[in-house]
Amino acid sequence: MTLDDIVSKVTDPYDRQARLYPALLCLLPLLALIALLYAPYVSALTGVVTIAISCGGLFLMTNICREMGKRLEEKLFREWGGKPTTQLLRYRDGTIDSVTKRRYHAFLAAKINTPFPDLNQELLDPAKADEAYQSGARWLLDHTRPDKGKFDLLLRENVTYGFRRNALGVRPLAITVALGCLLWALAKEQIIFGTNRRVFEWSSLAQLSPGAIASLAASAVMFLVWVFFFTKTSLRTSAFTFAQTLLRTCDTL
């Protein structure tokens, strides 16, 4: 069974891209290590993977990825000062201009049958104001999900956000896997802790096989990706882009 076969079994675009892909990227250094340095055992690994998938392994992977991402999301929303849509709807947030914001307020207030607060009311009771904003955002989410064709851009932004959120959720595990595979490959090729009992055997670098080089490259590249790309900053950018795209649907619904 190839990776294409595994991916094709998850037919929902969101589940595949936002939940399965982060899990597979987390395991990529390990899969590369086994395939490139332990070729005789690949057939056995394929059998194990096939059995795991048959027993719900893919469903488990996507659920673990989602759970870790959701736990992180709640923590980050508190750090950021609230959900992105809630922040954007506040008067005291200047990301959206006041004219557009008033239009969004009027539209959402009519849809949820609850008046939105004015600036003074928001300042006097921010928690109550946030409840109205969150209710409006939930209404938007509920009424944009069914028509994926009409809101294709929104779906793509949601997938991007979900992918980054879930990837950041599994980031500690992914960094551990990448670093562990890097050290394992170096030890197997006797680059570190070689036969001469040296910590690092520089001479062994010239004797690396193509498979070992590829495995080391995969682990090193993924380590850098997890450390420098999947960050709170990149996730926040995606979160607020999705929130703004969601609010713009007020003009099309």
N, C-alpha and C positions, 0 to 999 in steps of 0.2 A: 504493500500500500504506500503510495507516494503522498507528499504533502498536498498536492493538488486534489487527490482523492479525499483527504481529510477535510480540507477547506470546503470542498463541494458539498459535503454532508450538512454544512450549516448554510441553509438557503436564505435566511433572512439577512438582508444587507447590513442592518445595524448590529445584529448578533455577531455576524462574521467579522466585520471591520472594527467594531468598537470593543468587542469582548474576546473573540477568539484570537485575533491578530496580536494583541498585547501578550497573551499567554504563550503563543508560539514564538514571539520575539524573545520572551524571557528564556525559553528553552533552546533557542537557536544555537548558542555556543556549545551546549551539551550534545545536541543532535549532530552538529558539525564534527565535534570531537569523536563521537562514536563512528560516524560514517567514514571519516577520513583516516582515523588511526586504528580502528578496530573493525575493519571491513569484514572479516570472517564472522563477526557476531551480528552483522546487520540483518540477516534473515531472521535470526532469533528475535531481534528487537522489533522487526516488522510484525512478527507473530504476536508479540506482547501488546504492541500498539493496536493491532486489529482486535484482540480480545478486549482491551480496555475500552475501545470505541463502542464495541458491541454491548458492553456493560454500562454504557452511559458516561464514558470518560470525557467526551467532548462537552456534554452538558455540565459535567462537574467542573471542567476547566473554565468554561464561560461564566459559571455561577461564582466560582472563587474569585475570578478576575473582577466581576461586577461588584461583589461584596466588598472587596478591598478598596475598590474605587469609591463606592458609596460611603464607606466609613471615612475615607480621606476627605471626601467632598463636604461632609457635615463640619468637619474640623476647619477646613479652609474657608467655608462661608462665614464661620464665626470670626476667623482672623481678618477676612476682608471687610467685615462690617455688614454682612447680610448677603442674600442671594443677589446675583447680578441684576436680574430683572427688577427686583425690589429697589436696589440702589438707583438704577436708571430712572425709575418713576418718581423718586423723591425730588422735591423742589430744591433741596440743598445740594443735589448732585447736578453739575453743569455739563455733563457729557452730551445730553440731548438739549437742543435749544428750547426755550420756554414756550414758543408757539406750538411746536410739534408736541411737546409734552402735554400741553393743555388739550390738544386734540386726542391724544391717547387716553388721557384721563376721562374725557367726556365719553368716548366710545366704550371704554371698559366699564365705567360706572353704569352706563345704560344696560350693558350686557349682564352684569351681575346684580343689577337692581339695587345697588348700594351707592350712595353718594361718596365721591372721593373727597378727602380733606383738602382745605385750602392751606396756604403756607403757615398761617398762624396755628391752625389745628394740628398740623404736622409737627410743629415745634413744641406745642404744648403736650402732645401725646404721640411720640414717635412710634411706639409699639402698636397702637391702634391703627395708625396710618399705614404701617407696614402690613397689617392684616388685610386691609383693603387692596393694597398693591399686590400682595401674594395671591389673593383670590382672583384678581384680574389676570395675573400671569397664568394661573391654573386654567382659567377659562380659555385663554389663548392656546395653551398646550392641548387641551381636550378637543378643540375645534380645528386644529391644524394637522393633527395626526392622521385622520382618515384619508385625506386627499394628498397623497405623497407626490402626485404628478404636479399639482398646482403649487405645492410648496417644496419643490425639489431643492432649492437653495437652502431652505431651512433644514431639510433632512440632511443635506451634506454637512452643514455647520454643526448639526447635532451629532452626527457620526464622528466628526473631527474632535469635538469636545469629549464625547464618550471615550474615544480611543485614547486621548491624552490623559483623561482622568483615570481610567483603568490602568494605563501604563504606569502612571505615577504611583498608583496604589500598589502595584507589584514591584516597583522600582528597587526596594531594598533586597528582595529575593533575586531579582534579575542581576543586580550588581554582584551579588554573592556568587551566582551561577557563572557569570562571565569571568570573574576573577579566579574562581575555583578551577574552571576549565583551562584558563591561561596557565595557571601554576601546574596543573596536572600534565598538560602537554609539554611544558618545559621540563618537568621532572621525568616524564616518559622518554623524552629525547636526550636525557642526561645533560641538559643545559644547566640545570640547577641540581646541586647535590649529586654530582656525577661519581664515576668510579674512583676518581682521585681525591674524593672527599672535600672538594672545593665547593664553596657556596655557588659559584658561577663558573661554568666552563665555556670560555669564549671560543675556544677552538672547535667546539661542537656545533657552533652556529653555521659554519661552512658546510657541514654534513647533513643539514636538515633536509628531509624528503619534501617533495611538493605537497603531500598531504599534511605534513606537520606545519608547513608554512601557511597553508590555507586555514588550518584549524586555529593557529595562533592569530592569524589576521582576523578571523571571524570573531574570536573572543575579544581581541583588543578593540576592534571597531565597535562592537556592541557595548563594551564597557564605556567607551567614550560617549556613545549615543545616550546611554542611560544616565550618565553623569551630567552631560552638558546640554542635552536637548529636552529630556523629560524632566522639567523643573516646574516649580510653582509659578514662575513667571510665564512660561509658555502656556501653561494650563489657564492662567488668568486671562491671557490674551484671547484664547479660544472661547472661554466662558462668556466674556463680555461681547465678543463678536456674535456668538449664538444668541445672547440676550437681545442685542440690538436688532438682529434679523427677525427674531420672534416678535418684538414690538412693532416692527414695520408691517406686519401682517394686519395690524389694525386698519391700515389704509386699503387693504384688498379684500377683507372679509365682508 
